[in-house]
Amino acid sequence: MTDSILLQNDLRQLEQWTEKWQLALNPDECKVMHIGHDYTTAFDLQQNGKPKVFDESYEEKDLGIYVTTDLKPSASVPAQFLPQDAMLVQYMLSSCVHLLARLSIHLSQASTVPK
């Protein structure tokens, strides 16, 4: 299976879990960001029995840090940083993204139980 199919399957499992525990997801607030590639894959959650495709995002702010699809620090590094500081921040951001990607793979593998 491709990564996009696995991710969509994980989203379906998340939907089932939230229904079981009577929690609500808001698909209107979900977005997809393609980092490091130009593939245009679409992901969705069910909303009123119909699939709601996530909007695509090119830049998101989380905890005061902007993350862009190209992982360049231009938007995420405040202007007061010197160029060498910008390189350090870019390295830290890319390290975090790689760590999150590895964590996502581990979580994906842990959530699949062999039958």
Secondary structure, DSSP 8 states (H G I E B T S, - for coil): --HHHHHHHHHHHHHHHHHHTT----GGG-EE---SS------EEEETTEEEE-EE-SEEEETTEEEETT--TTTTS-TTS-HHHHHHHHHHHHHHHHHHHHHHHHHHHHH----
